[in-house]
Amino acid sequence: MGLYLRKTLENKAEIGVWQITETEKELIAMSSVPTDEMEEISLIRNESLRKQKLAVRALLNELFEEKVYLGHHDNGKPFLENCITNISITHCEKYVAVIIHQEDDLGIDIESLDRDFSAVEQKALSEEEIEDLDDGQKNEQLAIYWCAKEAIYKRMSQNRVDFAEQIEVEKFTLKGKGELEATFTHKDGHEEEFELGYVFFDRHVLVWVVG
């Protein structure tokens, strides 16, 4: 399938989504991964994860006219070695997605709705967020909460973040696509407010934050 979605947001951030339908050999041919990085990927035992890593590189080839090289900071946060563009990456079994922006910090997360998110309720939600859950749409709501908090976590790039205590997502009405409001509370009590976007497609949900 290859490039599934390419979207430019009002704030000039760009989102790309790749649907993984290719074989590993096809992805290797499409991704043109540097030799040293290919050696690292080849050591990954899980074939699905290898394909996800390769699909990210193939997607970057689609989004950028010139070849870009992907690196990671010590905390795992990705960066482009030869480009000033900020980037965040997410992947699951069937899709990989990236979001890029020339200046702003950002975060993105994707999840399959076929996953059971029941553990998220106790692990990552505040009492107020739990009260806002609707039994009829609970798994979808929990997926949104988890993706939103993961996206903010990636954007903040801080260690030991308490998802339940430090990231609060305002009550929302579940739609096919929409916006979310959330607050990140630093350990010193300082609060930052964020607006996030989300979209459902093919039994998956994608959430992103910029700025």
C-alpha positions in Angstrom: 0.0 0.0 0.0 2.7 2.5 1.0 1.7 6.1 1.6 -1.8 6.0 3.2 -2.2 9.6 4.2 -0.4 12.9 3.8 -1.8 15.9 5.5 -0.6 19.5 6.1 -2.1 21.1 9.2 -3.0 24.8 9.6 0.1 25.3 11.7 2.3 24.0 8.8 3.0 20.7 10.5 2.9 17.7 8.1 1.6 14.2 8.9 2.4 11.1 6.9 1.0 7.7 7.5 2.3 4.5 5.8 0.2 1.3 5.6 2.5 -1.8 5.9 1.5 -4.3 3.2 4.9 -4.9 1.7 7.3 -7.8 2.4 10.4 -7.1 4.3 12.5 -7.4 1.1 10.3 -4.8 -0.6 10.6 -2.4 2.3 14.4 -2.8 2.3 14.4 -1.8 -1.4 12.1 1.2 -0.8 13.7 2.5 2.3 17.4 2.8 1.3 18.6 2.4 4.9 22.3 3.2 5.7 24.4 0.1 6.1 25.2 0.6 9.9 21.5 1.2 10.6 20.5 -1.8 8.5 22.8 -4.0 10.6 21.0 -2.8 13.8 17.6 -3.5 12.3 18.7 -7.0 11.2 19.4 -7.8 14.8 15.7 -7.3 15.8 14.2 -10.7 16.1 10.6 -9.7 15.6 9.8 -9.5 11.9 6.9 -7.1 12.4 9.1 -4.7 14.3 11.8 -4.9 11.6 9.1 -4.0 9.0 7.9 -1.1 11.1 11.4 0.3 11.3 11.9 0.0 7.6 8.5 1.5 6.8 9.4 4.6 8.8 12.4 5.1 6.5 10.3 4.5 3.4 7.8 7.1 4.7 10.6 9.6 5.2 11.7 9.0 1.6 8.2 10.0 0.5 8.0 13.1 2.7 11.4 14.6 2.0 12.8 15.5 -1.5 16.3 14.9 -0.3 17.7 12.0 1.6 17.4 12.4 5.4 19.1 10.4 8.1 17.4 9.4 11.3 19.1 9.4 14.6 17.9 9.1 18.3 18.9 10.9 21.4 19.9 9.0 24.5 16.3 9.2 25.8 15.1 7.6 22.5 13.7 10.8 21.0 14.2 10.8 17.2 15.9 13.6 15.3 17.0 14.1 11.7 20.8 14.3 11.5 21.0 16.4 8.4 17.8 18.5 8.7 16.6 21.1 11.2 13.0 19.8 10.9 11.5 18.5 14.2 10.0 15.0 14.0 8.0 12.5 16.1 7.4 8.9 15.1 4.9 6.2 16.0 4.2 2.7 14.7 2.0 -0.3 15.3 1.4 -3.6 13.5 -0.2 -2.2 10.3 0.8 1.4 10.2 3.6 3.8 10.9 3.2 7.6 11.1 5.4 10.7 11.5 4.7 14.3 12.1 7.2 17.0 11.2 7.5 20.8 11.7 10.3 23.3 11.0 10.3 24.9 14.4 7.7 23.6 16.9 8.1 20.6 19.3 5.6 17.9 18.6 4.4 14.4 19.4 2.3 11.7 17.7 0.9 8.3 18.6 -1.1 5.6 16.9 -3.0 2.5 18.3 -5.2 -0.3 17.0 -8.7 -0.3 18.4 -8.5 -4.1 18.4 -6.2 -3.8 21.5 -7.7 -4.0 24.9 -7.1 -0.7 26.7 -8.7 -1.6 30.0 -5.4 -1.4 31.9 -5.1 2.2 30.8 -7.9 3.2 33.1 -6.0 2.5 36.3 -2.5 3.1 35.0 -2.9 6.4 33.2 -6.2 8.2 34.1 -7.1 10.6 36.8 -10.2 10.2 38.9 -11.9 13.0 36.8 -11.0 11.3 33.5 -12.4 7.9 34.8 -15.7 9.6 35.7 -16.0 10.9 32.1 -15.8 7.4 30.6 -18.9 6.0 28.8 -19.3 2.2 29.1 -20.7 2.1 25.5 -17.5 3.6 24.0 -15.0 2.8 26.7 -12.3 1.1 24.8 -12.3 3.9 22.1 -12.2 6.6 24.8 -9.3 4.8 26.6 -7.5 4.6 23.3 -7.8 8.3 22.8 -6.7 9.1 26.3 -3.6 6.8 25.9 -2.6 8.2 22.5 -3.1 11.8 23.7 -1.0 11.3 26.8 1.7 9.4 24.8 1.8 12.2 22.2 2.2 14.9 24.9 4.8 12.7 26.7 6.8 12.5 23.4 6.4 16.3 22.9 7.6 17.1 26.4 10.6 14.6 26.3 10.9 14.3 30.1 11.7 11.3 32.2 9.4 9.7 34.8 6.2 11.4 33.8 3.1 10.3 35.8 0.4 10.0 33.1 -2.4 10.1 35.7 -1.1 13.0 37.7 0.7 15.2 35.2 -1.3 14.9 32.0 -5.0 15.8 32.1 -7.2 15.5 29.0 -10.4 17.5 29.1 -13.7 15.7 28.6 -14.4 15.2 24.9 -17.2 13.9 22.6 -16.1 10.9 20.5 -16.2 11.6 16.8 -14.6 10.3 13.6 -12.1 13.2 13.9 -11.8 16.1 16.3 -9.7 18.1 18.7 -8.7 17.6 22.3 -7.6 20.0 25.1 -5.0 18.8 27.6 -2.8 20.2 30.4 0.7 19.1 31.3 1.7 19.9 34.9 5.4 20.1 35.5 6.8 18.7 38.8 7.2 22.3 40.1 3.5 22.9 39.5 3.8 25.0 36.3 1.1 24.1 33.8 1.2 24.1 30.0 -2.0 23.8 27.9 -2.1 22.0 24.6 -4.5 21.4 21.7 -4.4 18.0 20.0 -5.9 16.6 16.9 -7.2 13.1 16.3 -8.6 10.9 13.6 -10.0 7.4 13.4 -9.4 5.2 10.4 -9.4 1.5 9.6 -9.9 0.5 13.3 -7.0 2.7 14.4 -6.7 6.1 16.1 -4.0 8.7 15.5 -3.4 11.6 17.9 -0.9 14.4 17.5 0.2 17.6 19.2 2.2 20.5 17.9 3.6 23.6 19.8 
